[in-house]
Every structure is written in C-alpha cells, then in structure tokens.
Amino acid sequence: MEHNWKPVIEKLKTSRKVLLTTHVNPDGDGLSSEIAMYYCLRKMDIEVEIINDSALPDEYSFLDPENIIRQYDREKDRGRLNQFDLIFTLDIGGVARLGKLGEDLALLNISTICIDHHPENHISCSYKIVDEKSPATACLIYELMKQMNPEVIDTKIAEALYVGLMTDTGSFRFENTTAKAMEIAAELIRLGAKPADIFSNVYENYTRQRMKLLGVVLQKIQYEFEGKLAWFKVLGSDIQEAGATLDEVGGFTDFVRSIKGVEVSIMFLEVRKNRVRVNFRSQGKVIVNEIARKFGGGGHFFAAGISLNDTLEDAVDKVLPEVRNAVRKLSL
C-alpha cells in the first residue's frame, strides 16, 4: 500500500515540541517505533519527548541506554502536556490503550498523528496512517523516514526498527512475515542492526525469577476441546512467591500457544485486586480480536488483549465462555 506521508512531514516541519507515546504494557513494536522517531526528530532539531503510561519492560532496556523513555506521572506531568504542539500515537488501535495519559491528552486541543497497523483503528486524530497489512508499525516508521530523509537512519535507529519488526513477526515466523518484511530487515541489517545481539537481548536474557514463575504457570494450564484451547491463571501471589514482576509474564501466552495441538491460548493475569489483564493468542483459525472487542479490548486478528475491572474468577467466568464458543466451532 502506498501511503501519503506529505501531511505528516509538513506538520513536523512546523512543530516546536513533539510528544511520542505508545500503548499501555508496551511491546517491542511500539517501543521501537517511538525510539526510532525520537532520534530521527532530534536529528531534525525538533524538541521531542517520549512519555508512556507504562514502565519500560526490562527486556527492552538495552534500547534505551540514555533513559529517554519516561513513565507518565499524572501529578508531575499533566500540567505540562499543553507545552506540546504535536502528538504521535504509535502502534495504538484504540484510545483506551493510552491509559491515564490518553485520558488527560483527550482534554487538550493538540494536533495528533496516529501511525498504526492494527485492524479497525478507532483513534480519532488530526491525521493517521493505518495499514493492517504492514508487518509492524516499525515498518511504517521506516517508510516515513525514507520519505523524509533516508540518511537519518543510522545504526541506533536501524537497531530500534529491527526490534519492532522482529518481535511483531514472532522472529519472522508469523503469517505477517512478508517479502517486504524481509526486505526491510535486510536493509536494517545493512544499516547496522545485529540480529543475533538483538534476539539475545530480547529473548535470551530472562531472570531466574521469571523462569520460576513460568514453571508454576505450566503446571496450572487447563486444556479443553482435546487440547485445542489452553488457558491459565497467574495470581498476584504466584508472582510474589516467585520474586518476579508483572512485566515478566510477557511471552507466556505465546509459549503456551506453541504447545502441540493448541489453537488458542489465554492468560488471565491478576494485576491487582479487581483488575485483570487477559491475553489471547491464536494459531490462525480463531480471530481473537473479535472476542477482545466484546469486552472493550482489541489487537491483531491472532494476538489481542483486554483489561477488566473484575476479580480473577469473575474475569474467567465472563471471558472463557466466549472463547469456548469460538473454539467449539472448529469441530463443527
């Protein structure tokens, strides 16, 4: 798909101070997109900040040695949001995914540009580029930079963009691993990205506490429909007893999906009392973002999530029947 980047580029030329942000519980694609844009805009002598509602996950800390990513502090930051004259929301399909930062930005009249690849993007903004066929938002950022000035893509930016492309394609094994994705990956490697080092930083740097928690989770998996559906709960007490953190459950749902015969995997994560995060993964026969949307969530066709103000048991009782109905149809 050809995209019209001219309005984005023109807006950047007249911007004084830009805010970059991505969704709550950020992944490699959202983080890499904003980091790459940050260094690009700095090269254009544009003042820029990255502020996210959630903290930076530890596995991506190698991308931010200069601590350019800040977590939103409503008490300290809300009063200064009106200093920005342009906002970039990256890798976000719905405003609820912006968290408290999104709630406060919605009260202000600031030009907003959304760059995203989620299906059914519902964000209302000044201008947006949404391409659900793009392997990653990072690919769209790469395209934007090539339109503006290809020379800005140095090793640091190439490394960030490669992270987004690698993680959102499942290390180049998901169905969104297109020829275009591989072409961009090859170009980023030529520009200095080191695949082995990046893969090791993201996927081979887990703590013992995380692995202990994973061991607990694997013993609690519930299988239904002859193993086509696999679901599990992660209690706050499980995390505490393992000495792990909430961020360290990332990837658990994907891991369970990789079990032979599993078509859909679900994680019910107890974030705190009466707050549950639900992650869905599908092998491709069940469109899980349709289920997520029924509960105010969203995501990709085969990788989606929701957050519920419920107890863990209530969340299971509410969501699981919908998934069972979808998986049951596979046998009809």
Stockholm file with secondary structure:
# STOCKHOLM 1.0

chainA/1-332         MEHNWKPVIEKLKTSRKVLLTTHVNPDGDGLSSEIAMYYCLRKMDIEVEIINDSALPDEYSFLDPENIIRQYDREKDRGRLNQFDLIFTLDIGGVARLGKLGEDLALLNISTICIDHHPENHISCSYKIVDEKSPATACLIYELMKQMNPEVIDTKIAEALYVGLMTDTGSFRFENTTAKAMEIAAELIRLGAKPADIFSNVYENYTRQRMKLLGVVLQKIQYEFEGKLAWFKVLGSDIQEAGATLDEVGGFTDFVRSIKGVEVSIMFLEVRKNRVRVNFRSQGKVIVNEIARKFGGGGHFFAAGISLNDTLEDAVDKVLPEVRNAVRKLSL
#=GR chainA/1-332 SS CCCCCHHHHHHHHTCSEEEEEECSSCCHHHHHHHHHHHHHHHHTTCEEEEEESSCCCGGGGGGCTTCCEEECCHHHHGGGGGGCSEEEEESCSSGGGGHHHHHHHTTSCCEEEEEECCSSCCCCCSEEEECTTSSCHHHHHHHHHHHHCGGGCCHHHHHHHHHHHHHHTTTTTSTTCCHHHHHHHHHHHHTTCCHHHHHHHHHSCCCHHHHHHHHHHHTTCEEETTTTEEEEEECHHHHHHHTCCGGGGTTHHHHHHTSTTCSEEEEEEEEETTEEEEEEEESSSSCHHHHHHTTTCEECSSEEEEEESSCHHHHHHHHHHHHHHHHHGGGC
#=GC SS_cons         CCCCCHHHHHHHHTCSEEEEEECSSCCHHHHHHHHHHHHHHHHTTCEEEEEESSCCCGGGGGGCTTCCEEECCHHHHGGGGGGCSEEEEESCSSGGGGHHHHHHHTTSCCEEEEEECCSSCCCCCSEEEECTTSSCHHHHHHHHHHHHCGGGCCHHHHHHHHHHHHHHTTTTTSTTCCHHHHHHHHHHHHTTCCHHHHHHHHHSCCCHHHHHHHHHHHTTCEEETTTTEEEEEECHHHHHHHTCCGGGGTTHHHHHHTSTTCSEEEEEEEEETTEEEEEEEESSSSCHHHHHHTTTCEECSSEEEEEESSCHHHHHHHHHHHHHHHHHGGGC
//
